[in-house]
Amino acid sequence: MGGAIVGLVATMRPISTRRAFIATAGTVGITSIAGCSSILGGMGGDNNNKTTTPESNSKAETKDAPGGPGKSVDTFENVKSNWGVSYGKLSTTKQDVYQGSQSLVLQSKKSAKKTVTKITRSFYPEALDLSSHNLSLAVKVKKPETVKIKAEIIAPADSSKLQSTRYIPKELDDWVRFDIGYTSKKGDPVMNNVAELNIQIGPTPNNKPFTVLIDDLRKVPAASKGKVMFQFDDGHISARDTVYPVFKEKGWSGTVGVIPDAVGADDRITEQHMREMGKNGWDMIGHASELLPKHSREKQRRILQRTKQYLEVKGFKKGANHFIAPYNRVNGTTLELFNELFDSAYLQGGAPNNAKQPSNPGFISRVNGEDIQGTQRIVNMANEFNQLAVIYFHRVGTEYDGFSLDDFRKVADHVGSKEVDVVTPSQLFQSDNGSSNSK
């Protein structure tokens, strides 16, 4: 049985995280949304040395509602008294819910020049305290499109606020929970005095109309320190030849997304490279070259199982517990299989994540590191508000027709200037005794 990733069920969706979980978003989130480039169609080892000491969530708050970890902020049972609508149409439904008896329904107006909806909740007279918590939310896109969800945390006025933008891939037509990771700020927000929350959906590509369901807003305990993860998709040789020496200088470990059929090809790492990097703390995790949502459940399962099995057989059992979604695209079936087979999974989302106890480890957001300024802003936010920024690259180095080494160093040096831990997936997800469980 796989790790503790959020399962997507039609009605009640209790969430657990059995494993201990140790820029503007509009720019970072949309860059290279398609994900991976074209893909070509010995025994390894993991190393127990850690770049950092991840924090445990063994003392995390007990959930007080069936939706997930942390504490409920709004169950959307009293929509009319709690929420106001600025754009679009607001209603409720009892036929399709994430938890409880009803969910909120937002529809864009067909006559609008821009297909957006916006709702607001005020916290008065008692302000919302987010000084040691992050927010998470459950949504469902009824008419699948790539949807942008923007949240504004007013703390306590429009001159002092945080913003978050998260992208939902177009094939995902089932309920999904995600962390509200901060992507920009204005002024000096007072996090123990949040007076208002705004949620805006859209616009969609080509301003197509949409319907989005919202449910179960929660506050989840935040980490005490920000974290950054570097991922290198497709197993390109530049991860070993260009990035690996840079990281050795800094004492960091990174993550390689391994496509089993491509290992040892002309421009890909070999099993010997994988063993060398693994002995120095790097994670070799699962990846694939096929767009998963276009396949049946059975075909998706075979692709994921084959990738996982390859890493286990080659000795990378810790890395085998984690996966990068090909082309950053998933549907409900994909997420269910991630939940069954892996401890965590990653895709383009454009925002940071909760760094201590993610609401949905199977839906962890990444940002494209080739947007230097946007990535630096995301790192700044993760550093200031103790969140997790996952940065991904493909080829690094102009000799590989990739992102230049000088520009890569700009991103790496910026991370190094912050008070954040650089981690790998196996360091983020650990058992209570401090070592990653194998399956």
Secondary structure, DSSP 4 states (H G I P E B T S, - for coil): ---------SS-------SEE---HHHHHHTTTT----------------SS-PPP-TTPPPPSSTT-SSEEEE-SSSHHHHEEEEESEEEEESSS-SSSS-EEEEE--TT-SS--EEEEEE--SSPB--TTEEEEEEEEESS-S-EEEEEEEESSSTTSEEEEEEEE-TT--S-EEEE----EEES---TT-B-EEEEEE-PPGGG---EEEEEEEEEEEPPSSEEEEEEEGGGBTHIIIIIHHHHHHHT---EEEE-GGGTTSTTB--HHHHHHHHHTT-EEEE--SS-GGGS-HHHHHHHHHHHHHHHHHTT-TTGGGEEE-GGG---HHHHHHHHHH-SEEEEE-SS-EESSS-S-GGGEEEEETTSHHHHHHHHHHHHHHTEEEEEEES-BSGGGTSB-HHHHHHHHHHHHTSSEEE--HHHHEE-TTSSPPP-
